[in-house]
Amino acid sequence: MVLAGGDRADHRGGDLTVLPYGRQSISEDDIQAVVEVLRGDWLTTGPAVAAFEARIGEVAGGHRAVTATSGTAALHMAYAAAGVTQGDTVISTPMTFIATTAMASVLGANIVFADIEEDTALIDPDAVDALVDERTTVIAAVDYAGHPADYDRLSAAASRVGALVLDDAAHSIGSTYKGRPVGDLADLTTFSFFPTKNLTTGEGGALVAKDPLLAQRAHEFHFIGLVRDADRFAVTTEGAWHQEVHEFGFNYRLDDIACALGISQLARLDSFRRRRAEITRRYDAALSGVDGVRTPIQRDDVDLIRHLYPVRILDRRRREVFDRMRADGIGVQVNYMPVYWHPVYADAGYRRGMCPNAEAFYAEELSLPIHPELTDDQVDQVVESLVRALR
């Protein structure tokens, strides 16, 4: 049983919790879609990959999509396509899973962390404005909990210095900002299809690029760098088999088995959105009058598919409440420790206190279970456990 991104059941002693914080929803149609691929001729680089990429592109505003083996791989592809290299600056948020910045760091970028907004936990455009300079190559936002960031402000800041905007949309496929879908908001957008996300391919991810040249660079990077365009060949060809590598890449190709599942899951995205919205409304109503808890907000210009339901536990009681709810069999989680607290960044000279809003948010944040398979009775069970833990 999957408990969270990167958090799995303890295989030494069985499942850690009864109600997981997130999990996949697999239907008989999903299973049949995979079986059909297994009975067919293509297991990888076949028609299901092309079909899934086309469908993602449609959902993401009509732009080209390139699938990947994970959301992390998609981020690596995005930064590589953007040309991020040694000495470039990437401005990003500390309130995210480390992959958002790690994939820029491995390419040699200098990460500059902009603090978050106190109420949304999204990257603060005012903080970004103060940090952008001529060395900035990418501004990397994260749609925390499924809520899109303020892309009008971020794009304006990026345009001043010729930088690109990256939307790490691991949480937000299916959300919209001012009527535009996620995927159409930034120059580059990356998705994750891990089992706890809004739809799943098992492991998996995708990149969407508004510029076809960036999309092609990402495609070649994820295909070991192979170039198959004869107009670009540097070597005289000897036959139709000829292909070249001009820049090193990785094998980040997603297979047809996973893509068949993804196509079937995309057909259910609207139902997933509706159920997550119902759970959100039930939590909002039940917790609105509970002392010691702040519930998440939603801005008027956003229609989100809520990936996380992050409450804030006040009065320094988060650890106590976490432990009590886990003991109750409720798979609460914390999302996330500020990225620069990880030793890999602390050892590089990043220090606590850099982003006070993010650190204050982390000290109080608790993610309650939310996924399409969660029943109303189970939502009530979560609320009852939280209220007991706060007594």
Order of alpha helices (4+ residues) and beta strands (2+ residues): beta-beta-alpha-alpha-beta-alpha-beta-alpha-beta-alpha-beta-alpha-beta-beta-beta-beta-beta-alpha-beta-beta-alpha-alpha-beta-beta-beta-alpha-alpha-alpha-beta-alpha
